[in-house]
Amino acid sequence: MRARTTALLALAAASAPMMTGCTGGSAAQDTPAGDVTLTVFAAASLTDAFEQIGEDFEAEHPGVTVRFNVAGSSDLVQQIIAGAPADVFASADVPTMDRAVGAGAVSGAPRPFATNVLTLVTPPDNPAGITSLADAAAEGVNLVACAPQVPCGQATAALARASGLALDPVSEESSVTDVLGKVTSGEADAGLVYVTDATRAGDAVHTVDLEHARSAVNTYPIAALAEAEHPGPADAFVEHVLGAQGQEVLGHAGFGHP
Amino acid sequence: MPASVTRDVPVRPPRALTVVGVLGAAVILLPFVALVAGVDLTRLPRLLTSPAALDALGLSLRTSLTATAVCLVLGIPLALTLTRLEFPGRSVARSLVLLPLVVPPVVGGIALTEAFGRRGLVGEHLHVLGIEIAFTTTAVVMAQVFVSLPFLVVALEGSLQTRGEAHERTALSLGASPARTFRTVTLPLMAPGLLAGTVLTFARALGEFGATITFAGSMQGTTRTLPLQVYLERETDSEAAVALSLLLVVVALAVITLAYGRKRVTIS
């Protein structure tokens, strides 16, 4: 019994220096000569485009590694306000970025770097024969959209107002990827997603162009953060996203220029 | 008698383990303490009585109760079959029944969609008959039954195995029919497991999230249960999300107290 107690104490004692060792490691990254790991918090819809932009940026800036934390914008802003270590924040809409600004988490003014509009998608065989938003709003059609609480739901509401239609979705999802999932699985007859989601889904969906799509344009802002561990590379990353190369990658993914 | 001597010695774990054990308790309890501390008591009544919150609470209670009833109807015969009937592959069957306990609920939701979705294995035929399950309250109940049924089966199996078959064998040898033996002997034998199992089944159904959001969707009053409402509120009003979380914790706590309190009484 005594031997076991000693072993436990030894284990506890051994783990203590290991913990301090961890914090010492991250402090070492601050030295100018060492490698820099830049942490970018990006809205989920940016995933593919930002992976590419990150690779391009790393190629241009030797010694810098870009690491992404990808989630819904409101999750990200909550994490940032709660003190998560981040250098750059790219939000899927202005109100969410404003929450970060309001909390004093942003360094300088956020800059718009991309736009996104909604489009209507159906399963590839379009079982309900939908050719317009009015068709999707008709009774008996399983339309799925985003809940008004999330950015894509706000855009959906604006689109409905501009089209003069009362949408009657069977489900209001918390994220645009959930909407897309319901369409690709064939559960929904139609879903309102961003153009970039439809581009990414490719053949898994049939896209119906919307007449009033431009009435609900979502603007994506980006900013370096006040608590950034690496302010210099953070600003450089923001410039890269706004630059010609970054904009080209975003354009390929279906994003518009702000 | 030597037995009485050993009985007098209190059994104690090593002190160092107790210290680690307290740490383990803190890991479980600290987040809940923080949750309670994070609630703004002045706003609490208004947050909990918003139409969306009340709809979600009502839907959660209705669907969880229905799911529990379905679990009882299916689970009692299933547990009996698995413990009292000899058949090839029984041990495999007993393991497979536990699958929903160990797969992530979102995987359960995808599996349910593959089975009962409009293009699913079974759903395809239901669709032809004009029966649609996705986006309905039925889908919510199905998701809850899927994830919580194993809880009931495990609890009942435990009861049936510890009590053994002797009582039932006696009843049958005395000429009681299998139906009468089940009613008057087996069912009372199951009682402790039945109570605890039912309560845990209800609690698991109440907390179901992943399979519901994947398979049933999210619509106020139809499919948006309390956990889904918490998830959505988080997007705009984290205080409301915390308040609703507290409500779920209180309900869960009441349920656990009921299960454990009762269980101890019946066993001792």
HADDOCK unambig.tbl for C-alpha pairs under 7 A between the chains (distance, minus, plus):
assign (segid A and resid 5 and name CA) (segid B and resid 16 and name CA) 6.12 0.50 0.50
assign (segid A and resid 74 and name CA) (segid B and resid 235 and name CA) 5.66 0.50 0.50
assign (segid A and resid 149 and name CA) (segid B and resid 235 and name CA) 6.28 0.50 0.50
assign (segid A and resid 149 and name CA) (segid B and resid 236 and name CA) 6.08 0.50 0.50
assign (segid A and resid 150 and name CA) (segid B and resid 235 and name CA) 6.44 0.50 0.50
assign (segid A and resid 170 and name CA) (segid B and resid 135 and name CA) 6.23 0.50 0.50
assign (segid A and resid 170 and name CA) (segid B and resid 219 and name CA) 6.73 0.50 0.50
assign (segid A and resid 171 and name CA) (segid B and resid 135 and name CA) 6.54 0.50 0.50
assign (segid A and resid 171 and name CA) (segid B and resid 217 and name CA) 5.35 0.50 0.50
assign (segid A and resid 171 and name CA) (segid B and resid 218 and name CA) 4.99 0.50 0.50
assign (segid A and resid 171 and name CA) (segid B and resid 219 and name CA) 4.87 0.50 0.50
assign (segid A and resid 172 and name CA) (segid B and resid 218 and name CA) 5.35 0.50 0.50
assign (segid A and resid 172 and name CA) (segid B and resid 219 and name CA) 5.56 0.50 0.50
assign (segid A and resid 173 and name CA) (segid B and resid 217 and name CA) 6.74 0.50 0.50
assign (segid A and resid 173 and name CA) (segid B and resid 218 and name CA) 5.71 0.50 0.50
assign (segid A and resid 174 and name CA) (segid B and resid 232 and name CA) 6.04 0.50 0.50
assign (segid A and resid 186 and name CA) (segid B and resid 118 and name CA) 6.62 0.50 0.50
assign (segid A and resid 186 and name CA) (segid B and resid 119 and name CA) 6.44 0.50 0.50
assign (segid A and resid 187 and name CA) (segid B and resid 117 and name CA) 6.18 0.50 0.50
assign (segid A and resid 187 and name CA) (segid B and resid 118 and name CA) 5.60 0.50 0.50
assign (segid A and resid 187 and name CA) (segid B and resid 134 and name CA) 6.76 0.50 0.50
